[in-house]
Amino acid sequence: TIVELILGLLWHLVHLLVSLFDLWSHLSDNLECYLISSELLPKYRDLHFERLNYVGVVVDSREANDVLKIKQLLRWLSTIGVKYVVLYDIEGVLKEWLKPGIETPRDENSRTNLVSCLMQNSDLSAHGGMAIECLSGSDSKEGIAKAANLLCSDFCNRNTHGHNKGDNAFTEADMVCALRAVGSGGPEPDLLLVYGPVRCHLGFPAWRLRFTKIMHMGSLKSMKYGSIVKALHRFSHKYQNYG
């Protein structure tokens, strides 16, 4: 019928408009990234890192095997001036290939128990080096289990000695203290860059994301230097309410 024909034409027209808009957005984004990489856009030349102490990078485990891409990403971050990076993938792929260069602090009185390393290759050391912390999904599970066990032990000890019998609730502060005590606390990233198919943190420890700005960067295969600079520039102009 005529009505069905009109509706079909409208559907195809809307689909065409959406496709054209998506194509335009993709082309404009690529052009902007190219101009940023070529340092042709003045506003992206000087980045201020007064509020950027730690950058988190979450990578989908299916893409984390691309070592060249990961090294390129770290090289770009170092070139930009980032000093502290937290790398995460849920299956621990990144942790495996970075393990030879990782030093694990054993000092329990240290400010944070980080699994950290200082990248000493020529590309990164030229920019002063970059401290890298590696995390995986197993770290999160193990940390939660140890913290819960510590809280339960403390609760049982208090009951045994007759202290605070009426207080049976665990607060967020108690959990944070327990996580730090078992070495699973660590600093909270100011910015989290997520490389993966979905817009979520892919299992990154939630207790370290209280005030973190999360930005989805798309697939690791299509990462661009300009998109990283743009993300850091956007973060530097965001107002954060810390409560």
trRosetta pair geometry for C-beta under 8 A, 3 or more apart (Angstrom, degrees):
i j d omega theta_ij theta_ji phi_ij phi_ji
1 4 4.9 95 57 10 79 101
1 5 6.9 -139 99 -6 42 90
2 5 5.5 -57 -150 37 33 115
2 6 6.3 33 154 -20 68 105
3 6 5.8 -54 -149 36 30 109
3 7 6.3 27 154 -16 65 108
4 7 5.7 -54 -144 40 31 111
4 8 6.2 35 154 -22 65 106
5 8 5.7 -55 -149 35 29 113
5 9 6.4 28 153 -18 63 105
6 9 5.8 -55 -150 36 31 110
6 10 6.3 32 152 -19 65 106
7 10 5.6 -52 -146 36 32 113
7 11 6.3 37 153 -23 64 104
8 11 5.6 -52 -149 33 31 114
8 12 6.5 26 155 -13 65 105
9 12 5.9 -57 -148 40 32 107
9 13 6.2 34 152 -23 66 108
10 13 5.5 -55 -146 36 31 114
10 14 6.3 31 156 -18 66 104
11 14 5.9 -54 -148 36 29 108
11 15 6.3 28 153 -18 63 109
12 15 5.5 -54 -145 39 32 114
12 16 6.2 37 154 -23 65 105
13 16 5.7 -53 -148 34 30 112
13 17 6.4 29 153 -18 64 105
14 17 5.7 -54 -148 36 32 111
14 18 6.3 31 154 -17 66 106
15 18 5.9 -55 -147 38 30 110
15 19 6.3 30 154 -19 64 108
16 19 5.7 -56 -147 37 30 112
16 20 6.3 29 155 -19 65 106
17 20 5.8 -54 -146 37 30 110
17 21 6.3 31 154 -19 64 106
18 21 5.7 -54 -147 37 31 112
18 22 6.3 31 154 -19 65 106
19 22 5.7 -54 -147 37 30 111
19 23 6.3 32 153 -19 64 106
20 23 5.6 -53 -147 37 31 113
20 24 6.2 33 154 -20 65 106
21 24 5.7 -53 -146 37 31 112
21 25 6.3 32 154 -20 64 105
22 25 5.7 -52 -146 35 31 112
22 26 6.3 32 154 -19 64 106
23 26 5.7 -55 -148 36 30 112
23 27 6.3 25 156 -15 66 108
24 27 5.9 -57 -144 40 29 108
24 28 6.0 26 159 -16 66 110
25 28 6.0 -57 -142 40 26 108
25 29 6.2 27 157 -20 63 109
26 29 5.9 -57 -148 36 26 110
26 30 6.4 24 155 -16 62 108
27 30 5.8 -56 -148 38 31 110
27 31 6.2 31 154 -19 65 107
28 31 5.6 -53 -145 37 32 113
28 32 6.3 33 155 -20 65 105
29 32 5.8 -53 -146 36 30 110
29 33 6.3 31 154 -18 64 106
29 227 7.7 33 174 -90 104 102
30 33 5.7 -54 -146 37 31 111
30 34 6.3 33 153 -21 64 106
30 224 7.8 -180 -125 -75 61 164
31 34 5.6 -54 -150 35 31 113
31 35 6.4 29 153 -17 65 105
32 35 5.7 -55 -148 37 32 110
32 36 6.3 34 152 -20 65 105
32 41 7.5 24 -158 -43 74 153
32 226 6.5 159 117 157 67 136
32 230 7.1 59 133 -81 117 142
33 36 5.6 -52 -146 35 32 113
33 37 6.3 33 154 -19 64 106
33 224 4.4 21 -176 132 144 148
33 225 7.3 128 -177 66 95 60
33 226 2.9 154 -155 74 64 137
33 227 5.4 -15 -108 -43 122 73
33 230 7.2 -77 -94 -18 74 130
34 37 5.8 -54 -147 37 30 111
34 38 6.3 19 155 -10 64 111
34 226 6.5 -61 -27 -36 22 156
35 38 5.8 -62 -144 46 30 106
35 40 4.5 -87 -163 63 81 112
35 41 5.1 77 133 -31 110 105
35 226 7.3 86 56 -127 54 141
36 39 7.5 29 179 -77 34 34
36 40 7.8 -87 -64 43 20 73
36 41 5.6 -33 -88 34 62 123
36 44 4.9 -50 -132 111 96 165
36 225 7.4 -164 105 108 103 82
36 226 3.6 123 63 -135 121 97
36 229 5.1 178 167 74 131 137
36 230 6.3 -94 -81 -52 166 92
37 224 7.3 -91 -53 172 126 98
37 225 5.0 93 -102 77 103 117
37 226 4.8 -77 -37 -56 88 99
37 229 7.9 176 -71 10 56 140
39 44 7.7 -142 -125 89 53 97
39 45 5.9 70 -152 -101 94 96
41 44 4.8 45 93 18 107 111
41 45 7.5 -172 93 -36 57 81
42 45 5.6 -43 -158 0 43 120
43 233 7.2 88 133 -158 92 140
44 47 7.4 5 -168 -62 53 93
44 229 5.4 70 -173 147 118 123
44 230 7.0 -36 -115 -82 130 60
44 233 5.6 -64 -115 -71 79 150
47 80 6.6 -2 45 -176 151 98
47 81 7.0 178 76 41 115 129
47 229 7.1 -130 -61 -152 137 80
47 232 5.5 19 -150 124 143 120
47 233 6.2 -101 -109 -83 100 72
47 236 6.2 -170 -161 -36 78 155
48 236 5.3 122 61 -155 83 135
49 52 4.2 -80 -151 56 79 109
49 81 6.3 -145 -24 113 146 118
49 82 7.5 -179 -119 -96 145 56
49 232 8.0 -27 -90 -173 89 117
49 236 7.5 -73 -82 -96 40 114
51 190 6.2 158 141 -158 77 149
51 235 7.9 -149 89 146 110 95
51 236 7.2 152 46 -123 106 60
51 240 7.3 160 178 20 145 129
52 55 6.8 20 -177 -62 105 92
52 82 7.4 -75 141 -114 122 85
52 190 5.2 -154 -126 77 52 147
52 191 6.3 -12 -128 -2 101 119
52 232 7.1 23 -102 -149 164 95
52 235 6.6 82 -84 119 117 131
52 236 7.1 -52 -31 -83 122 84
53 84 6.4 -2 153 46 62 134
53 187 7.2 -101 114 172 120 144
53 190 5.7 114 36 -25 72 125
54 84 4.7 -57 -108 105 69 118
54 85 7.5 156 -163 -95 68 20
54 86 6.1 36 175 -17 112 109
54 187 5.2 154 -37 115 156 126
54 188 7.1 154 61 97 137 34
54 189 4.5 -114 114 -115 103 56
54 190 5.7 133 57 0 67 81
54 191 8.0 -178 98 35 56 65
55 77 6.6 -156 79 -149 151 131
55 82 5.2 -32 8 -152 139 137
55 84 6.9 144 21 90 70 64
55 85 5.3 -25 73 -109 92 70
55 86 7.2 -170 94 23 42 75
55 189 6.1 54 -159 -153 13 110
55 190 7.1 -41 -80 54 52 85
55 191 5.3 -17 -122 70 75 97
55 192 7.8 158 -171 -90 54 31
55 193 6.8 14 177 -3 101 107
56 85 7.6 138 -102 -165 24 57
56 86 4.3 -25 -110 67 74 109
56 88 6.7 0 -172 5 99 117
56 189 3.3 -84 -25 -58 106 170
56 191 6.9 -167 30 97 75 47
56 192 4.0 -17 73 -110 116 76
56 193 6.9 177 91 24 59 63
56 204 6.7 79 169 -151 141 150
56 212 6.9 0 18 -153 135 140
57 73 6.9 125 -151 146 154 136
57 77 7.9 -94 -55 -60 136 153
57 85 6.1 3 -1 -172 113 106
57 86 6.9 169 23 82 65 54
57 87 5.3 -17 68 -109 103 62
57 88 7.0 165 86 26 53 72
57 192 7.7 -177 -73 -158 22 57
57 193 5.1 -12 -111 66 67 101
57 195 7.2 9 -175 2 86 108
58 88 5.0 -25 -107 74 70 104
58 89 7.1 130 -165 -85 58 54
58 192 6.3 27 -10 179 110 102
58 193 7.1 -175 27 90 71 49
58 194 4.6 -11 65 -115 113 70
58 195 6.8 179 91 29 59 65
58 196 6.9 -50 121 -13 96 122
58 201 5.9 -175 -64 -164 169 60
58 202 5.1 152 169 44 128 120
58 204 5.3 -85 -91 -53 127 125
59 63 5.8 -120 177 84 98 100
59 64 4.7 121 114 -85 123 89
59 70 7.1 -32 -71 -97 168 103
59 87 7.3 -8 5 -165 112 86
59 88 7.3 161 23 83 69 51
59 89 4.8 -43 74 -78 84 108
59 94 6.5 109 48 -51 129 130
59 195 4.9 -4 -112 67 67 110
59 196 6.8 147 -166 -58 31 94
59 220 5.9 38 -140 -69 103 137
60 63 4.9 64 72 19 92 104
60 64 6.9 -151 92 -30 41 87
60 89 6.9 46 140 -135 8 104
60 195 6.5 -112 3 110 82 70
60 196 3.4 125 -48 -114 108 99
60 197 6.4 53 -77 1 159 79
60 202 6.4 -136 -91 -120 63 153
60 220 7.2 -143 38 -13 91 114
61 64 5.1 -40 -138 13 39 123
61 89 4.6 132 -85 168 70 116
61 90 5.5 -80 -41 51 122 82
61 91 4.0 73 -132 17 147 116
61 93 5.4 135 -149 -7 80 124
62 65 7.6 -47 176 8 30 104
63 66 5.7 -32 180 10 67 115
63 69 7.4 -56 167 78 97 151
63 195 6.6 -108 89 130 145 109
63 196 7.1 -160 22 -99 129 65
63 219 6.8 177 -92 -167 155 78
63 220 4.2 145 154 32 140 130
63 221 6.7 -117 -134 -35 123 83
64 70 7.0 49 -155 -68 59 132
64 89 4.3 -24 -71 -70 152 170
64 91 7.4 -176 44 57 144 101
64 93 3.8 127 106 78 127 132
64 94 5.2 -93 -165 -48 123 85
64 220 7.9 134 -72 -19 42 168
65 93 5.9 -80 -66 -175 65 143
66 69 4.0 24 124 19 117 119
66 70 6.5 144 95 -18 70 86
66 220 6.3 164 54 118 136 130
66 221 7.3 160 -50 -84 172 72
67 70 5.6 -58 -149 38 35 111
67 71 6.2 32 156 -17 69 107
67 97 6.0 -113 -105 154 115 164
68 71 5.9 -55 -146 39 29 109
68 72 6.2 31 154 -20 63 108
69 72 5.6 -55 -147 37 30 113
69 73 6.3 35 152 -22 64 104
69 220 5.3 95 144 156 146 107
69 221 7.1 -71 -102 -95 154 41
69 223 6.7 116 -167 32 107 127
70 73 5.6 -52 -150 33 31 114
70 74 6.5 28 153 -15 64 104
70 87 7.8 57 -159 -138 116 137
70 94 6.7 178 -137 -118 152 101
70 220 7.8 -8 -67 -166 68 137
71 74 5.7 -53 -147 39 33 109
71 75 6.2 36 152 -22 65 107
72 75 5.5 -54 -146 36 31 114
72 76 6.4 33 154 -20 64 104
72 223 7.8 148 100 88 115 126
73 76 5.8 -54 -151 34 30 111
73 77 6.5 28 153 -17 64 106
73 220 7.6 -59 -54 -148 139 98
73 223 6.3 -13 -89 132 104 162
73 228 7.7 160 -146 -80 77 146
74 77 5.7 -53 -146 37 33 111
74 78 6.3 33 155 -18 65 107
74 85 6.9 -158 -122 58 86 170
74 119 6.8 153 159 -80 133 164
74 124 6.9 -29 139 -86 103 129
74 130 6.9 177 -175 82 95 150
74 132 7.3 -13 -130 -89 127 137
75 78 5.8 -55 -148 38 29 111
75 79 6.3 33 152 -22 64 107
75 123 5.2 -32 -123 146 110 133
75 124 6.6 -112 -108 -71 63 84
76 79 5.5 -54 -147 35 31 114
76 80 6.4 32 154 -20 65 104
76 225 5.2 -151 -133 -116 132 87
76 228 5.7 100 135 55 132 162
77 80 5.8 -52 -150 34 31 112
77 82 4.2 -47 174 46 92 132
77 85 6.0 71 130 -79 157 136
77 130 6.9 98 105 -139 103 158
77 228 7.0 -110 -78 -180 72 144
78 81 7.8 69 180 -61 30 13
78 82 6.6 -81 -80 58 33 80
78 119 7.3 -95 -78 71 144 141
78 123 7.3 109 78 130 145 83
78 124 4.6 -103 -130 -130 170 82
78 127 4.7 140 161 63 93 143
78 130 4.8 -104 -96 -39 101 137
79 127 6.2 -138 -93 -70 36 155
80 228 6.9 -125 -47 126 151 116
80 229 6.6 -167 -111 -93 126 79
80 232 6.6 139 173 5 147 169
81 127 7.2 -133 -99 -179 46 122
82 85 6.2 70 135 -63 124 97
82 130 6.6 44 101 -131 77 122
82 232 7.9 -123 -65 -104 111 140
83 128 7.2 -41 -111 104 97 119
83 129 7.9 45 -146 96 78 67
83 130 6.0 -155 -152 -125 34 67
83 131 6.5 27 153 21 73 91
84 130 7.3 -172 -75 -169 24 73
84 131 5.0 -11 -110 68 72 103
84 132 8.0 173 -157 -81 47 34
84 133 7.7 21 -176 -5 88 102
84 187 7.7 7 148 71 147 148
85 130 6.1 24 3 163 111 116
85 131 7.3 167 27 89 65 54
85 132 5.1 -15 70 -112 97 75
85 133 7.3 -169 97 28 49 70
86 132 7.7 155 -94 -162 25 55
86 133 4.6 -19 -114 68 72 107
86 135 6.5 12 180 0 97 117
86 186 7.7 107 -111 157 134 135
86 187 7.9 -153 -57 76 131 91
86 189 5.4 -115 30 -68 130 117
87 94 4.9 -131 145 146 124 151
87 95 7.8 172 100 -64 109 65
87 98 7.2 110 67 -11 151 160
87 132 6.1 14 -7 -173 112 104
87 133 7.0 177 25 85 68 50
87 134 5.1 -18 69 -108 103 67
87 135 7.1 170 87 26 52 70
88 94 7.3 -164 -142 45 4 142
88 134 7.6 154 -81 -163 47 47
88 135 4.4 -16 -102 72 93 100
88 136 7.0 173 -150 -84 68 32
88 202 7.6 154 118 87 108 107
88 203 7.8 -158 157 88 122 82
88 204 5.1 93 108 -104 165 92
89 92 6.8 -151 81 -42 86 14
89 93 5.3 -31 83 37 143 93
89 94 5.1 124 12 -3 112 107
89 95 7.9 -144 47 -8 88 85
89 136 6.6 -13 75 -116 58 76
89 202 7.5 -32 -137 128 52 135
90 136 6.6 83 -176 -168 19 68
90 137 3.9 38 -164 -44 70 123
90 202 5.9 -120 -40 155 112 93
90 203 4.5 69 -100 52 111 147
91 136 6.7 -62 101 -156 17 112
91 137 6.6 8 -64 16 30 117
92 95 4.5 -49 -163 41 80 121
92 96 6.0 90 138 -33 86 93
92 136 3.2 10 -81 -117 83 156
92 137 7.0 -103 -36 29 85 74
92 138 6.1 -13 -48 16 132 112
92 139 8.0 131 -90 -17 107 95
93 96 5.9 -54 -157 26 32 114
93 97 7.1 7 159 -1 65 103
94 97 6.7 -68 -152 43 31 92
94 98 6.0 11 160 -2 69 119
94 134 5.8 -158 115 -142 100 109
94 136 7.6 -179 52 -78 86 92
95 98 6.1 -70 -139 50 26 100
95 99 6.3 57 156 -63 63 89
95 102 7.8 9 -158 -46 72 159
95 115 7.8 15 -132 127 109 148
95 134 4.3 142 -101 150 79 128
95 135 7.3 -133 -68 67 121 5
95 136 5.1 -76 -5 -40 140 117
96 99 5.8 -28 -156 -16 27 118
98 101 5.9 -70 -174 51 67 98
98 102 5.8 78 131 -48 87 108
98 117 6.7 -169 167 30 106 148
98 132 7.0 -103 -166 115 148 136
98 134 5.3 173 75 -69 138 149
99 102 5.4 -58 -143 19 36 120
99 134 8.0 -106 -73 70 59 162
101 117 4.7 96 128 -176 86 150
101 119 7.2 52 150 -105 149 54
101 120 7.5 -160 -149 17 123 98
102 115 5.9 6 -171 174 127 91
102 116 7.3 148 -150 87 79 17
102 117 4.5 -93 -106 -54 49 123
102 134 6.4 -70 -99 21 138 127
103 116 6.8 -29 66 80 78 65
103 117 5.9 124 14 -100 74 73
104 115 5.4 -21 -106 -118 87 75
105 110 5.5 -20 150 13 143 168
105 113 6.1 -146 78 -139 105 59
105 114 6.5 52 17 53 119 66
105 116 7.2 17 -17 30 104 103
107 110 4.2 95 91 -34 106 104
108 113 7.6 -5 -121 -79 47 120
110 113 6.4 119 73 -78 113 59
112 180 7.9 -82 -121 -140 66 93
112 185 6.4 -122 -135 88 86 102
112 186 5.3 90 -171 -114 123 45
112 187 6.0 -46 -93 -32 166 80
113 180 7.9 141 14 -164 103 57
113 183 3.6 -67 91 -138 155 86
113 184 7.8 -24 74 -38 116 28
113 185 7.2 92 35 40 89 87
113 186 7.2 -81 66 -67 61 78
114 131 7.9 35 130 165 153 119
114 133 4.9 -84 -167 -104 106 118
114 186 5.9 103 -93 -117 79 100
114 187 7.9 -7 -82 8 120 93
115 133 5.7 104 70 -153 67 74
115 134 5.5 -73 108 52 119 76
115 135 7.3 146 48 -72 122 60
115 139 8.0 -106 1 -112 140 146
116 131 5.3 -6 -168 -173 119 99
116 132 6.5 145 -152 73 63 41
116 133 5.1 -34 -89 -83 75 74
117 131 7.3 155 73 -151 32 56
117 132 5.4 -25 58 59 82 94
117 134 7.8 13 7 -13 109 107
118 129 5.1 -1 -170 -172 101 128
118 130 7.4 148 -149 68 57 35
118 131 5.9 -30 -92 -95 70 64
118 132 7.8 161 -90 15 22 81
119 124 4.1 2 111 88 121 160
119 125 7.1 -144 110 -52 73 72
119 129 6.2 165 61 -152 69 68
119 130 5.2 2 28 54 117 87
119 132 6.3 62 -39 -11 100 123
120 124 7.4 -34 -34 74 5 108
120 125 5.6 32 -155 -62 44 125
120 129 7.1 0 -90 -114 53 105
121 124 5.6 70 62 22 79 97
121 125 6.6 -174 79 -7 30 99
122 125 6.1 -59 -125 43 26 104
122 126 6.3 40 169 -35 61 105
123 126 6.6 -62 -170 17 19 114
124 127 6.2 -69 -167 41 44 99
124 129 6.2 64 136 -122 96 37
124 130 5.4 -88 -171 12 122 105
125 128 7.5 -169 -165 48 41 4
125 129 5.4 16 -114 -72 61 75
127 130 7.4 17 88 -45 109 99
133 186 6.9 130 -175 -150 161 136
135 139 5.1 -111 -155 56 77 150
135 140 7.3 68 175 -45 113 87
135 204 7.4 83 96 -135 138 73
135 205 6.9 -88 -179 -12 153 109
136 139 5.2 112 55 -2 65 100
136 140 7.7 -126 103 -2 44 86
137 140 5.7 -52 -157 32 42 112
137 141 6.5 36 151 -15 71 105
137 203 5.1 -10 -103 145 100 146
138 141 5.7 -54 -146 39 37 109
138 142 5.9 34 157 -17 69 109
139 142 5.9 -59 -143 41 26 108
139 143 6.0 28 157 -22 64 111
139 184 6.9 163 164 -124 87 102
139 205 7.7 -69 105 -55 100 119
140 143 5.8 -58 -146 36 25 112
140 144 6.4 24 158 -17 63 107
140 184 7.6 122 -118 -163 37 127
140 203 6.6 -157 23 165 160 92
140 204 8.0 170 -73 -173 139 21
140 205 4.9 -169 -109 -84 105 86
141 144 6.0 -56 -149 36 28 108
141 145 6.3 27 155 -18 64 109
142 145 5.8 -56 -148 37 31 112
142 146 6.3 27 157 -16 66 108
142 184 7.5 -179 94 -83 78 135
143 146 5.9 -57 -145 39 29 107
143 147 6.1 26 158 -17 65 110
143 179 5.9 45 168 -141 110 89
143 182 6.2 153 -145 99 67 121
143 183 7.5 -121 -114 85 98 65
143 184 2.8 118 -139 -120 128 162
143 205 7.2 -6 65 -112 148 132
144 147 5.8 -57 -144 39 28 109
144 148 6.1 29 158 -19 65 108
144 179 7.8 -10 -89 -100 47 101
144 184 7.6 -121 -41 125 45 165
145 148 5.9 -56 -146 37 27 110
145 149 6.3 27 155 -19 62 108
146 149 5.7 -55 -148 37 30 112
146 150 6.3 33 153 -21 65 105
146 182 4.0 145 121 -157 126 155
146 184 7.0 140 60 -11 121 131
147 150 5.6 -53 -149 35 32 113
147 151 6.4 32 153 -18 65 105
147 175 6.4 66 156 -158 133 68
147 178 3.9 107 -157 126 89 110
147 179 4.7 -11 -91 -75 143 61
147 181 7.5 123 -113 55 78 94
147 182 5.4 -127 -68 17 69 137
147 184 6.6 -95 -44 51 116 130
148 151 5.7 -53 -148 36 32 111
148 152 6.3 30 155 -17 65 107
148 178 7.7 103 -52 142 26 149
149 152 5.8 -55 -145 38 30 110
149 153 6.2 31 155 -20 64 107
150 153 5.8 -55 -146 36 29 111
150 154 6.3 28 155 -18 64 107
150 178 4.8 165 82 -150 125 104
150 181 6.1 161 -177 88 165 131
150 182 6.1 -146 -26 -52 142 114
151 154 5.8 -56 -148 38 29 110
151 155 6.2 31 153 -21 65 107
151 170 5.7 28 -171 -115 141 138
151 174 6.3 86 -119 149 116 112
151 175 7.2 -16 -69 -95 144 60
151 178 5.1 -37 -54 -90 94 156
152 155 5.5 -53 -145 36 31 113
152 156 6.3 30 155 -18 65 105
153 156 5.8 -54 -147 37 30 109
153 157 6.3 30 154 -19 64 107
154 157 5.7 -55 -147 36 31 112
154 158 6.4 31 155 -20 64 105
155 158 5.9 -55 -150 34 29 109
155 159 6.5 26 154 -15 64 107
155 168 7.6 68 -153 -140 124 62
155 170 7.9 -67 -68 -71 129 102
156 159 5.8 -57 -148 39 32 109
156 160 6.2 37 153 -25 66 106
157 160 5.6 -51 -146 32 31 115
157 161 6.5 11 161 -1 65 108
158 161 6.3 -68 -148 48 28 96
158 163 4.5 -90 -162 75 83 97
158 164 5.3 -25 168 54 133 104
158 165 7.9 -172 132 -72 94 51
159 162 7.5 40 -174 -75 31 26
159 163 7.8 -97 -64 52 23 60
159 165 6.2 91 -121 -109 74 78
162 165 6.7 -33 -158 -45 49 114
164 167 4.3 -44 -180 39 103 113
170 174 4.8 -123 -163 80 78 141
170 175 6.3 85 153 -53 114 89
171 174 4.7 108 53 0 71 100
171 175 7.3 -136 99 -2 44 85
172 175 5.7 -55 -153 37 36 111
172 176 6.3 38 150 -21 68 105
173 176 5.7 -52 -146 35 33 112
173 177 6.3 34 155 -18 65 105
174 177 5.9 -57 -150 37 29 110
174 178 6.3 29 152 -19 64 108
175 178 5.6 -55 -147 37 32 112
175 179 6.3 33 154 -20 66 105
175 207 7.0 -131 127 -114 112 141
176 179 5.8 -53 -148 35 30 111
176 180 6.5 28 154 -16 63 106
176 185 6.9 71 -175 -121 70 105
176 207 6.5 180 -99 -174 77 123
177 180 5.8 -56 -150 38 31 110
177 181 6.2 34 152 -25 65 108
178 181 5.5 -53 -147 33 32 115
178 182 6.6 14 160 -5 65 106
179 182 6.3 -65 -148 44 29 97
179 184 4.6 -86 -168 82 83 94
179 185 4.8 123 115 -77 92 69
179 207 6.1 159 -29 108 174 158
180 183 7.7 47 -176 -70 31 18
180 184 7.5 -105 -73 61 24 54
180 185 3.3 23 -91 -46 71 144
184 205 7.4 -177 169 -123 99 154
185 207 8.0 -82 -131 119 55 121
185 208 7.8 133 177 -83 44 103
186 205 8.0 95 55 64 123 152
186 208 6.1 -10 84 -105 100 138
187 208 7.4 76 108 -151 32 112
188 208 4.8 -173 -108 -170 71 67
188 209 6.7 174 -152 -76 102 22
188 210 6.1 -54 -130 32 156 87
188 211 6.4 81 128 46 145 84
188 212 5.9 -133 168 -57 98 102
189 192 5.2 104 97 -70 138 80
189 208 6.9 65 6 146 78 103
189 209 7.5 -6 49 -100 92 68
189 212 5.2 51 81 -122 81 124
190 211 7.8 -25 -126 108 56 93
190 212 6.6 174 -167 -123 12 68
190 213 6.8 5 153 22 60 96
190 235 7.4 103 131 178 101 134
191 212 6.9 162 -94 -165 13 81
191 213 5.1 -23 -110 68 67 99
191 215 6.8 -4 -171 7 96 112
191 231 7.3 131 178 147 136 104
191 232 7.2 135 102 -106 176 64
191 235 4.9 -26 -92 -115 134 157
192 201 6.4 -7 148 -119 153 102
192 204 6.8 174 -146 81 140 172
192 209 6.9 -10 -34 -120 149 106
192 212 5.1 49 -18 160 112 127
192 213 7.0 -179 22 87 74 46
192 214 4.6 -20 68 -109 112 70
192 215 7.0 163 82 25 57 65
193 215 5.7 -20 -108 71 60 97
193 217 5.2 27 -174 -29 93 134
193 228 7.3 7 -121 -121 156 83
193 231 6.3 78 -102 139 109 162
194 199 7.2 114 90 -139 146 44
194 200 7.3 169 -155 78 159 27
194 201 6.4 -116 -92 -111 128 44
194 202 6.7 150 -146 -3 109 112
194 214 6.4 26 -20 -173 120 95
194 215 6.9 -178 19 88 83 44
194 216 5.0 -38 69 -110 111 58
194 217 6.1 166 70 14 48 84
195 217 5.2 -37 -83 72 71 112
195 218 7.0 -11 -134 81 66 43
195 219 6.7 55 -173 -175 84 20
195 220 4.2 72 163 -69 135 82
195 223 6.5 -26 -116 -72 130 119
196 202 5.7 109 -1 -65 169 140
196 216 7.9 -86 55 -145 74 91
196 219 7.4 48 -127 -106 10 50
196 220 7.7 21 -66 -27 47 91
197 219 7.0 27 -77 -85 63 87
198 202 7.4 135 67 -75 103 88
199 216 4.6 -56 -117 -70 83 150
201 204 4.1 -88 161 32 111 108
201 206 7.6 137 73 -89 148 69
201 209 6.5 -56 -98 -90 166 160
201 214 6.2 -88 -76 -123 96 140
204 208 7.3 -96 152 69 94 106
204 209 6.5 97 107 -55 111 128
205 208 4.7 53 93 16 107 109
205 209 7.3 167 98 -16 58 95
206 209 5.6 -68 -152 35 43 115
207 210 7.4 2 -170 -45 40 96
208 212 7.4 46 131 -35 64 137
209 212 4.4 -73 -146 29 66 128
209 214 7.4 22 -157 -59 121 113
211 240 6.3 82 179 177 106 126
211 242 5.6 8 -118 -115 149 78
211 243 8.0 -113 -86 -6 115 100
213 235 5.7 159 83 -122 152 100
213 238 6.3 107 -105 84 153 160
213 240 7.0 -101 -51 -91 110 118
215 231 5.0 151 118 -146 163 117
215 234 7.4 119 -99 79 143 132
215 235 7.5 -94 -32 -62 137 105
217 223 6.5 28 147 -111 121 91
217 227 6.2 119 -151 137 95 127
217 228 7.6 24 -131 -82 137 68
217 231 6.8 -37 -93 -64 104 151
218 222 5.6 -55 126 75 128 115
218 223 7.4 174 78 -81 97 59
218 227 7.8 -55 27 -179 117 164
219 222 4.8 69 70 19 97 98
219 223 7.5 -121 102 -40 54 72
220 223 5.5 -17 -157 -27 44 117
223 227 6.7 -129 -160 58 59 129
223 228 7.4 40 -177 -45 101 104
224 227 4.4 93 64 0 93 103
224 228 7.3 -159 93 -5 53 81
225 228 5.9 -57 -158 33 36 110
225 229 6.5 32 150 -15 68 107
226 229 5.7 -55 -148 39 35 111
226 230 6.1 37 154 -21 68 107
227 230 5.5 -51 -145 37 32 114
227 231 6.4 37 154 -23 64 103
228 231 5.7 -52 -149 33 31 112
228 232 6.5 26 154 -13 64 106
229 232 5.9 -58 -149 40 31 108
229 233 6.2 33 152 -21 66 108
230 233 5.5 -54 -146 37 31 114
230 234 6.3 33 154 -20 65 104
231 234 5.8 -52 -148 35 30 111
231 235 6.5 31 152 -19 63 105
232 235 5.6 -51 -148 35 34 114
232 236 6.4 36 154 -23 65 104
233 236 5.8 -54 -149 32 31 111
233 237 6.8 12 156 -5 62 109
234 237 6.2 -73 -154 44 31 100
234 238 6.6 40 150 -38 67 105
235 238 5.6 -51 -149 17 36 117
